[in-house]
Structure formats: structure tokens, C-alpha cells
Amino acid sequence: MKHVVVIGGGVVGLTTAWALVDAGFEVSLIERNDTVATGASHGNGGQLSYRYVSPLADAGIPLKALGWLLRVDSPVRFRPELSWRQWRWMTGFLAHCNARSNRRTTDRLLRLGLLSQSAFNDLCDVVPAQSIALRTPGKLVVYRQQEEFDKAARNTESGSDAMAAGEVRLLTAQQCVALEPALSDACSVLAGGIYTRNEAVADCREFCLQLLSKLQERPSFRVLTNTGVTGFVIRGGRMVAVNTGKHEVAADECVIATGLQSVELAASAGVKLPIYPLKGYSLSAPIEAGHIAPEVSVTDAEQKVLYARIGGQLRVAAMADLVGNDETIDQGRIAYLQRMVRATMPRAANYDRAIPWAGLRPATPSGAPILGKTPVAGLWLNVGHGPLGFTFASGSARILAALISQRESPIPLDGLTLA
């Protein structure tokens, strides 16, 4: 039985470990912290948005960014650094800010999203839905500016198959409120919305913990926590072991799935990854008696704020700050988020008791993850999922398991591999 090491105990690493165990491999999961789901998987938005996958890079974003830079309250913030990595990423990002690149990447991500939906549904036979607060209420993306809504509606109508199948509907502001009454206080500022049914929400952290528990029941799996990885042992162009600084873990194959740490790890093997952190924030606010919390998963497109009811809490996640590896909770950004949610859904939860969180999402310039082999034989990548790690994790894991098993990927991988 071949032994595969998976580095990273977030949702991407855990789903990869499950897919590999299921494919017949012996798997060791290495996590540097004392438990799993401590990074971007801990307090993310909880949305599983399989069809709403358009990347941040798009035509018009550079001009919008100039306006954002002049605002104290902005959905995107950029703090320049004396860092070649930041500027190289920004150059690549700007190169993707055109309609053609956006459409191409969106098509690729849609294929990955639909694969992930199928793979996640299979995992729900393993992890009970109630244990992770899984619901499938659909997703409503609302727009405040008529121009932005009209553009999104045209793009949606061009994907007429989904509309013809009843998967996607265009809604007026009044119809948005009829579908989701929690938006009633914001009706006057809405231009319209796009509703996609069968999109889901769940507790990502709890999903990770439940999946780890199921993995530990499998004799071909082990987990090494409080174990950092410093590099790899490479002989004759092939990775043969993982170095933890204290000892070596022999492996036939290794998958790097450790978020931002993937950049440094891959570099130790001579592999450069075009990944930069997008810092995001979230609030977890208790839903109490009398509150009108959203049942539908809601995304405020222009403000880049999403709302998801997860069990007895309202999870509100927002912002994409390019500020380096800063994981601290900026109280100014939390105050901005508080103002935004109180104006949009003032009666949805007890925001006075909201727990703030900040996390770094590892993103590529195009917005597409990097999956598959590296120039080093036996060393594989499952990285760069940005804010859609929970959404894409199950599909990405299925792809890695197929490739390592020397089978074809279940979807075309053009634009999803290391260039």
C-alpha cells in the first residue's frame, strides 16, 4: 500500500486525506497546530457556492480599486509593501482584470464547483448533515447599483441552461425581500438580485472536526499534530520523505495543502507558487428570540459581505484586504463590518455579542486554485483556493486522488495547474 503524506489540517487537507484513504492509500496528515481547522477553515463564511464562482479579477476592478483606496470604509483594502511577492501578485492580478479572462476562469471554476457539489454530497453519507448544521436554502446575490445588477443579469442570461433548468432566477428588489424577509430594511437600496437554488451553508470548522473523527476510524490513516514541516528529502528529482525538523516521514507521495504556508514549503523544493493572502473578517452573532435571521444564504455583491445562518448563529463574512501576512483583528475593519450589517440586517442577530475573527485566504492572481503535480516527482499541490476553499475542497480532493492513483482527472485541468 502506497503511503501519502498530506500537509495541512484545514478543509482542503482533510478532504484530500479522505479521498486518498478512500482510494486505497495509507495516509498521514501533518498539522502544525494542536488541532485541525485553525486557519481559514475556522471562521469562514460557511457558504458552499457551487455556481456563484466568479473571481475577484474582472474588467472594471482596477478603476473601482482607485475609488476604494480613497475610502476609509472599503470592501477591499490595499497596503503597499516593500515585497516583490506582493507586487508580482498584483501584476498578475491586473493582467486577469478583463472580461475574457474572467469568463474563462469562471467557466473553469464552475466545472470545479459542480464536481465539488457532487463530491461533498457523497461526504454527507459519512458526516451527518445535522452535525455540521448543513442546509440547502439556496443563495441570493443582491445588488445595490442598477448598472452592476444589469451587468450581472446579462452574464447570468448568457448561461441560459441554468436559467432554463430553473436553477437560477433574476429578482426585483421586492422579490428579493419576499424571498428573504431579513432584507426588508434594505429594500430601498437594492436594485435586484440573482437567486440560485441548491446552494448550501454549513459549519466548516465542525465539518473538519467530524471528518477527522471519521478518518481516525480508518486503520490506514494517522494524524500528526503539533508537527511542523521544514522541507523535503529529494533524491534523483523525487520526493522521498517529509522533514519535520525532528525526524523524517518517509512517503511515496506528498500533497501540499497548507494554505499560505504552502508558498514557503514549495519554495524549499524549488517550486514557486503565485499565492498571496486575501485577509477576510467575520462575525458570529447569536440569533435570539425575536430576531429575523435570513434563511437564504445572502451575498451583498458590491459591499462584498455575505450572510449565512449556521445553526443558532448568523455568520457574516466580508472584505478582501491585501495587507500581507497580518492576521491581527483590525478593530476599525470590525467596526466597519458592524456598521454595514446593522444597516442591512439590523434585526437578524445580536451583534453586540458577535465574536469577531480574521483569517488569511491563499489566493492566486486569477482566482483559480493550483492542483496537481509539480516538477518534483511525488510532490503534489492542492493550494490557492482563496475565499472558496470550503466550496472547492471536496472536488479538488477528488481530483488529487485520481491523479495520484494514475487516473484521469474527472474534469479538464486547463488553467488549474502550476504554469
N, C-alpha and C positions, 0 to 999 in steps of 0.2 A: 504494500500500500504506500503510495507516494505521500510524503509529508510536505504540507504547505504552511508557511508562516504568514499570518495576516497581521500587519502592524496598524493598530488603531482601533479603539473600542467605542467609536461613535456608531451612528446608524449605518454608515456605509461599510465600515469594517465588520460589524456584526452580521449584516445581511450577506456579506461576502463569505464570511465564515460558515454561515448556514448553508448557502448554496454549494460550497465546496464539500462540506460534510455530506450533504445530500447526494453529491456526485460521486461519493466513494473515496474521498481523500481523508487522510489523517490531518487534522488542523490544529495549529497552536495560534491563539490570539494573544498578541502582546499589547498591553496598555500601560502607559507610563504612570497613570494615576492609580489610586487605590480602588476605584470603581469605574464603571463604564458611563458613557453619556455625560461627560463633564464639560465638553466644549460646546460646539454649535448645536449639538443634539439636545442640549439641556433645556433651554428656554425658548426654542424657536416658535414660529407662528402656528405650527401644528396642521397647516393646510396640506392636503395631498392634491395638488393642482395638475392633473394629468393633461388637460387640454389648454390651460392658460399658461403657456410656457415661453412667451415672447421675451427675449433677453433685454437687458438694460440698454445695450448698444443699439441705437436706432437713428434714423435720419431726424435731425432737429435737436437731438440731445446736446450737442456742443453749444448751440445757441441758448438752450434752456439753462445749461450749466453756468453760463455767464450771468444770467439773472439770479440763479441760486447763490452764486458767490457773493452777491450784493445783499443777500437777505440773512438776518440773524436766524430766523426760523426757516429752515430749508430742508426738504426731504433728502437731499444729497449734499454732503459737505466734503470739501477737498482741502487738505492741509499739505502744502508742498513740503517735501523733504529733500535733503541732500542725499538722495538714494537713487542709484542707477536703476534698481529694480522697480521703483515706483514709476519713473519716467518711461522706462521701456514698456511697462504695462499700459500706461496711459497712451503711449504712441500706438500700441496695438489696438487698444480700445477705440480710439478715434478712427482708426482705419476700418473698423467694423460699423461705424456710425453712418450707415447708409441703408436705404430701403432694400437693395438687393441682398446685402449681407444679412440683414435682419430676417428677411423671408427665408433665406437658405438655412440659417441657424434655427429658426423657428420650426421649419419642416423636420429637421433632424431631431430637435428636442421633442416634437410631437410624437415621432416614432418611438423615441425612448420612453416618453410618458405613457403611451398606451401599453408598451411592453411592461413597464413598471406597475401599471394598474393590474394587469393580469397576474404578475408575479406576487404583488402584495396581497391580492385576493387569495392566492394559494397559501400564503403565510398565515392568513386568518384561520385556516384549518388547524394551525399549530398554536397560534397566540389568540386566545378568545377575545372577541370584539369588546366585550364589556370590561375586560381587564385593562384596556388601553383607551377607553372612552371613545371608541370608534363610532362615527356616524357618517351617513352619506346624504347630507342635506342639499348638496349642490353648491355652486359658487356664483356669487353675484359680484361683478366688477362694475362699480359706479363711476361716473364721470361728472365733473363739475363744469367743464367748459364745453360748449356746443361743438366747437371745432375738433376737440380731442375725441368726443363721442362719435361725431360723424366719420372721422378717420378710422376709428376702431370698428365702427359698424360696416364700413366698406371692406375692411380687411376680413371681417367675420363673414360677410356675404360672399366673399370670394371663395371661402371654404364651404360651399353650398351643401356638400354632402352631410356635414354635421347638422346644418340647419334643416335640411330636408328630412333627416332622421329624427328630428325633434330634440337633438342633444343640446342645441344652443338656441336661445331666443333673445331678440332685441326688445328692450322695455323702455317705456317712457318713465319719467321721474315718478309719476303717480303709480305706475305699475310696479316700480321698484319698492315703493312703500307698501303697496298691497301685498307683495310677496314677502317683504321683510319689514314688519311694523316698527322694529327698533330704529329704522331710518326716518321715522316720521318727523323728528326735529330738524332734519337736514333736507327735507323735501324741496324747500325753496331754493337751495343752492345746487341742486342736481340737474344735469341736462338729460341723463338717461343712464341705462345700464345694460350689461350683457350677462345673461344667466346661462350657466352650463350645468345641466343636471348630472348626477352620479359622481360629482367631485366630493371628496371626503375630508374629514378632520379627525385627528387622533392625537393622543399624548405621545410625542416622540420619545421622550425620556423613558416613560413607562414601557413603551414598545421595546426599547433597547434592553431594559431590565428583564422583561418577560422572555425575550428571545435568548438572552444569555442563560436564563434558568433552563430553558428547553435544550439549549446546546449542551449544558453541563450534564444532561441526562444521556448524552451520546458518548459511548466509550472511545470514539475516535477523536474526541475534542478535549483540549485543555486550554485554560486561560492563565496567563502570567501577568498579574497586576503589579503595580509599583516597579515596573521594569521599563527602563528607557532603552532606546536603540541608538547606538552611536555610529553605526555603519554596517558594512557588509564585507564578508570574506569572498573575494572574487579570484578564481583560478582559471586561467585559459579562457578568459572572456565570459565565464559562467559564474553566477552567484551560487555559492555552496553553503553559506552559513550567514546568520544574522549575529552581529556583535552587540551585546548589551552593555559592554563596558566591564562587566564582571565575568561573563562567560559567553561562549558561542553557542548558538542554537542551530544545529545542522538542519538544512532544508533542501528539498528538491526544487521548490518554487517558493517565491515570496511575493506578496501583494502589498504595496504601499497604499494605505487608505487612512492616513492620519492627518487629514486636513492641512493646515498651514505648515505643520512640521514636515510634511511631505517634501517641501522645497529643499530644506536642508538635508534631509535623508537622501533624496535622489541625487543631490549635488555631490554627496560623498561617494557616489558610484559614477560620477562624471555625467549625470543626466540633468539638464537644465529644464526647469518647469516654469512656464509663464503664468504664475499664480500670484495673486495679491489679495490681501484681506479686504472684504467689504464689512465694515462694522455695522451691526444692527442692534436694535434695542427692543425690549418687550416689557409689557406689564402683565402681570397675572392678578386679576381683580376678582374677588369673590362675588358671586351672584346671590343676592339675598332676597328675602320676601319683598314683593312689590316692584322688583326690577323687571324691566322689559329687555331681556337679553336677546341677541339675534340667534335664531335657529339656523339660518342660512350662513354659510361662510361668506364674508364680505371683504372685498378689497377696494379701497379708495385709490383709484388709479393715479391721479395727479399728486396726491399727498403721499403716496406710497405707504399707506397704512392698511394693515389687514386686521380683521376681527374674526375670531373663531371661538365658539363656545366649546370648551373641553371639560366635560363633567360639570362640576359646580363652579367653574371659573370661566371668566372671559379672558382669553389671551389676545392681547393687542401687540402687534409687532410692526416695526417701522424702520425706515431710514437705511441709507447706504452711504456710510462715511468712509472716505479714503484717507485714513489718518495713521497708517502704519499698523504696527502690532500692539497698539494701545488697547488693552482690554478693560480699562477702568470705566466705571459708570459715570458719565458726564452728567452732572445734575441739571445743567442747562438743557441738554437734549431730553432728559426725562421730563422736565417742566414743559418743554415744547410738546412732547407727546401727550402729556396730561391735558394741556390746553386743547389740543386737536380732538382728543376723544371726548372730552366734556362738551365740546361744541357740536360734535357729530352724533354721538350716542350718549347723552347726559344721564339717561335713566337705565343704562344697561347693566351697571355693576357698581360696587362700592369702590370708587377709585381712591378714596382716602386710605384704604387698606391694601392697595395694589403693591405687589412685590416687583421691583424693577430688576432687569437683567440686561447684560450686554454681552455680545459674542461676536466672534470673527468668522465670517464665511469665506472659504477659499474659492476665489473666482478667477476664471480665465478671461482674457480680453473679449472673446466672442460670446461668452456666456455658456459655452458647451463644455461638459466635463472631458477629461482625458482618460481614456480607457484602453487597456491592452498592454502590449509588450513594450519593452524598452530596448535600446541597443545592447544591454547586458542580458545574456540568455538566463532565463529563470527568474528575472526580475520584472514584475508587472505593476501597472498603475490603475488605480481606481480613485481619481482625485479631481478637484476643481469643480465641484457641483454648485458652488455659490449658494444662493438662498434656496435652492431647490434640492438640497441633499436628501431630505425625507421623501420627497416626491420621487426622485430618480434612484434611490438606493437599491430597491428590490430588483429593478430592471438591470441596473449596472452590475449587480451581483450575479445575476443570471448570465450576463454576457461574459464576465470573467471566468465563471465556472465552465462555460462552454469552451472558451479559448484554451484554458489550462488543460481541459480534457481533450484537446486537439480536435475539437469540433468547430463547425462554422458558427459565427455569431448569429443569434436569432434575428438581428436587424442589420442593415448595412452600417458600417462604421466610418464612412467617409465624413470627415470633419469632427470625429470623436476620438481620434488617436493622436499620439505625440507626433508633431510635424517633423 
